[in-house]
Amino acid sequence: MTSKYGTEANLETESTQHQKQPVPAASETTYVLLTSYGFARRYVRGKIVADIGWEEIGYGSRLLAETAESVEGLTNSPEAVDLAPATYSAPNVSYQRASLPELPHSEGYFDVVVAFGVIENLEHPESLVREAKRVLKQNGVFIISAKDKQTNTNYRNRRGVNGRREMYVTEFRELLERHFGHVRIYRQGAVAGGFVFPASEKITGTPVESTRFSLTDPDLGTEPPTTRSVIAVCSDTEAPGQEEQPYLLLDRDRRVFDECEERAEDVELMRDEIQQIQETEVRAFLDTIEWHVILAAEANRRLIRLFGIIEYMVRWLLGQYRWLQAKYRRLD
């Protein structure tokens, strides 16, 4: 069943282009969010869907609603619930506050439950998994993400960055398999690269290779790129279609490259400003040193003159003393 509100399965519609819609500022955050929900759209066509968000909701709900029968956005933030209907409205989308991890619905209510960026904020992640299982229909699908503790540990070791609650992939899988009969794990993240495709044809499928960026030691291979989170698709029956197929979201308008160029220009301007500031400070420092040298030289000249005067006075006093001595001798 296809929603009467559905559109073609692309991620840019009139609603997603709307100027009022806020999107994450960082390019990586934006692409992680878009690829997460783009991937989830595989499973929501014609379905009744719950989209669970932590303090934020709406951006992904509106994307899922393009093909789903209906979407209910659930979040623990009353402010987000008030903002979402005005910002991410659609006839088949509604929003409700939930005391996460509890979900305000009866058993077997949803076909699909989506929870991105939620369990890393929960003290007891398994509570959300149990609740998702409860509100899902017998053949329902649960799509959930988690921060990868292993790759994030390596990242922090390099960058010194602290993250939220994280899980090892095996730990994540074991948690989900305690509640679902079938669990498939996918690595997820924003990546950079190049692409070659026929100019006269639509993009359908392409071999995927990876490389470490190097101009001196190029290397191509099939190793997957490094990501910092994972997505799991869980169900008690085999999940429908497209399993094991990678999902690729392309930057159609080259926004990331344009932003990089703009930021590179900003960095260059900042470097020029910093250099000017440094040169000014160095000049001021040198001028200060020169002035102190001049003062020291002047003080030295004055000391020499003072020593000359003192020497003259000592000689004069000595002469007076000798004259008095000679005078007293004659008197004697």
Legacy VTK file of the C-alpha trace (Angstrom):
# vtk DataFile Version 3.0
C-alpha trace
ASCII
DATASET POLYDATA
POINTS 332 float
0.000 0.000 0.000
1.365 3.399 -0.956
0.414 6.495 0.981
-1.802 8.967 -0.850
0.564 11.573 0.513
3.605 9.781 -0.885
5.949 11.268 -3.427
8.793 9.877 -5.471
11.480 8.308 -3.317
13.931 11.159 -3.346
14.921 13.201 -0.338
14.260 16.653 -1.775
10.638 17.793 -2.030
8.872 21.123 -1.673
8.526 20.465 2.039
12.180 19.626 2.590
13.211 22.696 0.602
11.017 24.973 2.747
13.013 27.899 4.048
11.459 27.689 7.519
12.849 24.246 8.181
15.953 24.268 10.364
18.609 21.699 9.595
21.755 20.749 11.534
24.578 23.229 11.030
27.391 20.724 10.622
27.635 18.988 7.248
28.521 15.617 8.772
25.572 15.780 11.182
23.242 16.660 8.316
24.393 13.785 6.135
24.295 11.248 8.964
20.714 12.276 9.670
19.686 12.198 6.013
21.305 8.833 5.307
19.745 7.326 8.434
16.238 8.275 7.410
16.906 7.591 3.732
17.904 4.060 4.705
14.836 3.681 6.945
12.536 4.590 4.048
13.212 1.123 2.618
10.916 -0.314 5.277
8.128 2.261 5.751
6.258 2.396 2.433
2.530 2.178 3.206
3.236 1.495 6.901
2.138 2.975 10.224
5.379 4.355 11.676
6.675 5.704 15.001
9.683 8.036 14.788
11.301 8.420 18.211
13.615 11.378 18.802
15.606 12.628 21.788
14.610 16.259 22.444
14.283 16.868 18.676
11.707 15.569 16.230
10.211 16.338 12.844
13.028 16.430 10.308
13.106 12.671 9.832
9.390 12.223 10.468
8.579 14.394 7.468
10.947 12.393 5.249
9.426 9.074 6.324
5.930 10.461 5.731
6.611 10.863 2.015
6.108 7.104 1.554
4.555 5.900 4.835
0.821 5.696 5.443
1.244 7.691 8.655
4.033 8.778 10.973
3.843 9.723 14.631
6.813 11.644 15.984
7.515 10.915 19.658
9.917 12.891 21.840
10.515 13.704 25.487
10.703 17.453 24.754
7.480 19.505 25.019
9.172 22.375 23.170
9.995 20.103 20.217
6.408 18.814 20.145
5.130 22.407 19.964
7.615 23.415 17.247
7.427 20.366 14.965
3.835 20.749 13.621
4.584 24.265 12.364
7.988 23.399 10.941
7.569 19.833 9.651
3.870 19.593 8.945
2.249 17.022 6.661
-1.297 15.599 6.511
-0.098 12.159 7.599
2.284 13.286 10.389
1.431 13.916 14.040
3.578 14.657 17.068
3.244 13.633 20.701
5.274 13.878 23.881
6.484 10.616 25.424
8.185 9.898 28.742
11.019 7.979 27.110
11.727 5.129 27.168
8.001 4.511 27.719
5.813 4.796 24.608
2.181 5.971 24.951
0.600 3.317 22.696
-1.091 -0.033 22.981
0.488 -3.328 22.018
0.815 -4.092 18.314
0.053 -0.537 17.194
2.901 0.195 14.714
4.316 -1.552 11.652
7.705 0.156 12.011
9.464 1.897 14.913
12.472 4.131 14.136
14.799 5.384 16.896
17.904 7.307 15.825
20.132 9.066 18.378
18.080 7.936 21.368
19.615 5.006 23.269
22.920 6.835 23.810
20.941 9.192 26.061
19.195 6.484 28.102
20.508 5.031 31.338
18.829 1.699 30.520
18.765 1.244 26.706
17.039 -2.126 26.942
13.907 -0.416 28.276
13.415 1.277 24.902
13.981 -1.995 23.029
11.312 -3.696 25.164
8.871 -0.847 24.571
9.496 -0.910 20.814
8.854 -4.664 20.767
5.619 -4.162 22.722
4.107 -1.545 20.382
5.151 -3.366 17.185
2.862 -5.689 15.277
3.830 -9.345 15.068
5.750 -8.868 11.809
6.879 -5.323 12.652
10.335 -3.843 12.052
12.468 -1.941 14.574
15.231 0.312 13.150
17.634 1.707 15.735
21.064 3.339 15.793
23.880 3.299 18.354
27.264 4.968 18.745
30.086 2.504 18.065
32.226 2.422 21.197
35.249 0.903 19.465
35.598 3.412 16.617
34.688 6.317 18.874
37.367 5.253 21.364
39.939 5.333 18.553
38.603 8.720 17.445
38.833 10.165 20.954
42.369 8.873 21.310
43.279 10.903 18.218
41.138 13.962 18.854
40.474 14.044 22.585
36.687 14.168 22.108
34.205 12.962 24.713
31.027 11.294 23.479
27.716 10.123 24.924
26.867 6.559 25.965
28.260 4.102 23.422
28.081 0.350 22.780
30.346 -2.205 21.173
28.773 -3.749 18.072
28.645 -7.211 19.674
27.052 -5.704 22.794
24.490 -3.901 20.616
23.670 -7.072 18.693
23.305 -9.165 21.857
20.953 -6.571 23.351
18.677 -6.654 20.303
18.792 -10.416 19.811
17.381 -10.902 23.302
14.134 -9.434 21.968
14.081 -10.051 18.196
14.584 -13.210 16.184
16.354 -11.488 13.255
18.879 -8.649 13.646
20.946 -7.167 10.827
23.694 -4.660 11.626
24.818 -1.934 9.197
27.618 0.580 9.628
26.489 4.136 9.114
28.119 7.523 8.640
28.987 10.391 6.326
31.844 9.706 3.923
33.735 11.661 1.272
34.749 10.376 -2.142
34.332 10.547 -5.893
31.789 9.158 -8.305
31.706 8.261 -12.020
28.416 7.431 -13.766
26.933 7.569 -17.304
25.715 11.067 -18.152
22.725 9.804 -20.146
21.375 7.261 -17.676
19.876 7.154 -14.205
22.023 5.923 -11.359
21.014 2.369 -10.469
23.932 0.504 -8.905
27.684 0.839 -8.751
30.694 -1.083 -7.387
31.931 0.395 -4.122
35.624 0.852 -3.385
37.441 2.761 -0.675
40.788 4.501 -0.380
42.955 6.375 2.073
43.428 9.877 0.760
47.061 10.112 -0.304
48.766 11.773 -3.243
52.024 9.941 -2.621
50.780 6.427 -1.811
47.418 5.802 -3.543
45.603 2.615 -2.595
42.232 1.245 -3.735
40.433 -1.578 -1.997
37.082 -2.926 -0.875
37.475 -2.222 2.851
34.474 -0.298 4.211
35.037 3.299 5.306
35.398 4.137 8.977
32.118 5.166 10.609
31.267 6.082 14.187
27.775 4.594 14.485
25.744 1.567 13.459
22.124 0.881 12.482
20.253 -2.323 13.307
17.142 -3.625 11.537
15.250 -5.960 13.871
12.201 -8.170 13.406
10.840 -11.571 14.334
10.567 -12.464 10.657
12.985 -11.845 7.813
12.968 -8.102 7.113
11.530 -7.249 3.696
13.761 -6.724 0.654
17.005 -4.932 -0.135
18.976 -6.664 2.616
22.755 -6.257 2.543
22.530 -3.583 -0.154
24.473 -0.416 0.720
22.660 2.900 0.716
24.463 5.853 -0.876
23.264 9.442 -0.577
24.962 11.899 -2.944
25.543 15.600 -2.427
23.716 16.673 -5.578
24.429 20.396 -5.304
28.031 20.051 -4.063
27.115 21.869 -0.872
29.835 20.157 1.171
32.544 21.061 -1.364
31.271 24.638 -1.603
31.250 24.912 2.184
34.792 23.548 2.319
35.932 26.114 -0.250
34.199 28.910 1.657
35.695 27.745 4.924
39.114 27.461 3.288
38.772 31.090 2.173
37.689 32.060 5.698
40.657 30.195 7.154
42.999 31.969 4.717
41.553 35.338 5.722
41.925 34.424 9.372
45.519 33.405 8.753
46.194 36.773 7.097
44.593 38.579 10.022
46.541 36.494 12.528
49.750 37.162 10.610
49.015 40.912 10.593
48.282 40.803 14.320
51.465 38.863 14.948
53.493 41.252 12.808
51.963 44.215 14.648
52.680 42.635 18.011
56.249 41.770 16.967
56.789 45.330 15.706
55.402 46.730 18.954
57.618 44.351 20.919
60.685 45.355 18.904
59.800 49.027 19.287
59.510 48.487 23.039
62.879 46.750 23.148
64.430 49.530 21.055
62.985 52.152 23.368
64.325 50.308 26.418
67.740 50.077 24.729
67.657 53.840 24.130
66.658 54.434 27.752
69.390 52.095 28.955
71.973 53.862 26.782
70.845 57.242 28.074
70.955 55.954 31.642
74.431 54.571 30.965
75.605 57.962 29.657
74.211 59.679 32.715
75.915 57.153 34.978
79.224 57.784 33.198
78.768 61.536 33.648
77.823 60.966 37.294
80.909 58.798 37.833
83.002 61.534 36.162
81.585 64.155 38.538
82.148 61.888 41.530
85.717 61.228 40.384
86.319 64.988 40.001
84.913 65.679 43.462
87.030 62.921 45.007
90.172 64.340 43.378
89.269 67.869 44.507
88.651 66.699 48.081
91.923 64.780 47.974
93.717 67.896 46.777
92.145 69.958 49.578
93.094 67.321 52.112
96.750 67.340 50.946
96.872 71.156 50.935
95.616 71.250 54.537
98.138 68.595 55.546
101.013 70.630 54.067
99.745 73.797 55.737
99.598 72.193 59.201
103.152 70.839 58.760
104.542 74.310 58.056
102.808 75.686 61.093
104.366 73.007 63.228
LINES 1 333
332 0 1 2 3 4 5 6 7 8 9 10 11 12 13 14 15 16 17 18 19 20 21 22 23 24 25 26 27 28 29 30 31 32 33 34 35 36 37 38 39 40 41 42 43 44 45 46 47 48 49 50 51 52 53 54 55 56 57 58 59 60 61 62 63 64 65 66 67 68 69 70 71 72 73 74 75 76 77 78 79 80 81 82 83 84 85 86 87 88 89 90 91 92 93 94 95 96 97 98 99 100 101 102 103 104 105 106 107 108 109 110 111 112 113 114 115 116 117 118 119 120 121 122 123 124 125 126 127 128 129 130 131 132 133 134 135 136 137 138 139 140 141 142 143 144 145 146 147 148 149 150 151 152 153 154 155 156 157 158 159 160 161 162 163 164 165 166 167 168 169 170 171 172 173 174 175 176 177 178 179 180 181 182 183 184 185 186 187 188 189 190 191 192 193 194 195 196 197 198 199 200 201 202 203 204 205 206 207 208 209 210 211 212 213 214 215 216 217 218 219 220 221 222 223 224 225 226 227 228 229 230 231 232 233 234 235 236 237 238 239 240 241 242 243 244 245 246 247 248 249 250 251 252 253 254 255 256 257 258 259 260 261 262 263 264 265 266 267 268 269 270 271 272 273 274 275 276 277 278 279 280 281 282 283 284 285 286 287 288 289 290 291 292 293 294 295 296 297 298 299 300 301 302 303 304 305 306 307 308 309 310 311 312 313 314 315 316 317 318 319 320 321 322 323 324 325 326 327 328 329 330 331
